[in-house]
Amino acid sequence: MPKITPQPGIMEIEPYQGGASQIAGRTEVVKLSSNENPYGPGEPAIEAFRGAAYGLNRYPDTAHTALRAAIAEVHGLDSGRIVCGVGSDEIIALLCQAYAGPGTEVIHTEHGFAMYRISALSNGATPVEVAERDRVTDVDAIIDACTDRTRLVFIANPNNPTGTMIGESELERLAGGLPDHVLLVVDGAYAEYVEGYDGAAALVEARENVVMTRTFSKLYGLGALRVGWGYMPGHVRDVLNRVRGPFNLSHAAQVTAAAAVRDTAWAEKCRANNTRLRSWLADALAEHGVPSDVSKANFVLARFADAEEAEACDDYLKSQGMIVRRVAGYKLPNCLRISVGDEPSCRRVAHAIGQFKAGAR
Ligand SMILES: *Cc1c(COP(=O)(O)O)cnc(C)c1O
């Protein structure tokens, strides 16, 4: 054996598991496993993507000027504080690369998004898991868990896979309660689904220790393109722009995302459909004896009696052509995460779960 070994931490990583998209022997499946927008992007975004076919010989704008301007205009933000990445996953990775490393700690919550731990370990840092309170981020527990070695705190708000969130005063209390050397990252992958919530943008502007991340992969229906962004104080932007690779976002990604963010009518329509169908789905599941916390995102975390029942239900759904997400890897073995699909998909999955609870196997 050659003595070629990766850096410490790398082999502790469980490779990220994306939501499945296929069932053996089936051509038609209902995929409710990755929190994708069931309607896809709007027509202007598709048109912009088509237009990007011309000029493929040219390198893209490495500063993402037009995309940052579009985001800033629509969300009422300062374009100078925006950094765009290959999905918000890249922003998370850049933050860990820049601020964490061997001998440091990165805090994430009990049922927090997998990429925080993966990015921390990738950079030799120690991930520290902090307990939640009944599947809700616990601000005091996070503050208590901070040490001299803590560099980053990641919370998703709303969180995936729980769907729960904390309010703005709790976010403020968290940002204000952290030691001076700790940067708070508020992951807003689902922020657009929450009426009247800015994803912590105002908190970013008011302080020097808060970063917000956002994505085009969920509400904007562009998961295939890989576009995300962060909103941050100037000192963090200057750091990330040193480690960010040049030309990280293709021209197609930049123009399509800019068109998508400007298409506010489509975003509003998708948001309204999600709100309506999310509560319909949660109510339908509850009637079948499957409770869930009130979700603020585009999925419902369905709770079963135990892991065995959750797995049996997942198997039954698969036999009916439906893919949902097992979340045992998120320490929720008795739960299944079900994305809010279009209306026929929601009806189908609720009906099948009803049949399962009535004894079908
Ligand atoms: C889906 C998701 C993301 C988005 O990742 P992208 O890289 O932007 O596709 C980020 N954070 C959370 C919590 C998510 O669920």
Ligand as a Chemical Component Dictionary entry (heavy atoms), coordinates in Angstrom:
data_LIG
# 
_chem_comp.id                   LIG 
_chem_comp.type                 NON-POLYMER 
_chem_comp.pdbx_formal_charge   0 
_chem_comp.three_letter_code    LIG 
# 
loop_
_chem_comp_atom.comp_id 
_chem_comp_atom.atom_id 
_chem_comp_atom.alt_atom_id 
_chem_comp_atom.type_symbol 
_chem_comp_atom.charge 
_chem_comp_atom.model_Cartn_x 
_chem_comp_atom.model_Cartn_y 
_chem_comp_atom.model_Cartn_z 
_chem_comp_atom.pdbx_ordinal 
LIG C1 C1 C 0 -31.321 22.491 -0.222 1  
LIG C2 C2 C 0 -30.564 23.185 0.832  2  
LIG C3 C3 C 0 -29.515 24.012 0.514  3  
LIG C4 C4 C 0 -29.268 24.342 -0.929 4  
LIG O1 O1 O 0 -28.119 23.924 -1.412 5  
LIG P1 P1 P 0 -27.692 24.399 -2.863 6  
LIG O2 O2 O 0 -26.260 24.058 -2.847 7  
LIG O3 O3 O 0 -27.939 25.871 -2.950 8  
LIG O4 O4 O 0 -28.506 23.626 -3.836 9  
LIG C5 C5 C 0 -28.820 24.650 1.519  10 
LIG N1 N1 N 0 -29.180 24.491 2.799  11 
LIG C6 C6 C 0 -30.207 23.728 3.142  12 
LIG C7 C7 C 0 -30.611 23.630 4.573  13 
LIG C8 C8 C 0 -30.927 23.036 2.171  14 
LIG O5 O5 O 0 -31.947 22.255 2.519  15 
# 
loop_
_chem_comp_bond.comp_id 
_chem_comp_bond.atom_id_1 
_chem_comp_bond.atom_id_2 
_chem_comp_bond.value_order 
_chem_comp_bond.pdbx_ordinal 
LIG C1 C2 SING 1  
LIG C2 C3 SING 2  
LIG C2 C8 DOUB 3  
LIG C3 C4 SING 4  
LIG C3 C5 DOUB 5  
LIG C4 O1 SING 6  
LIG O1 P1 SING 7  
LIG P1 O2 DOUB 8  
LIG P1 O3 SING 9  
LIG P1 O4 SING 10 
LIG C5 N1 SING 11 
LIG N1 C6 DOUB 12 
LIG C6 C7 SING 13 
LIG C6 C8 SING 14 
LIG C8 O5 SING 15 
# 
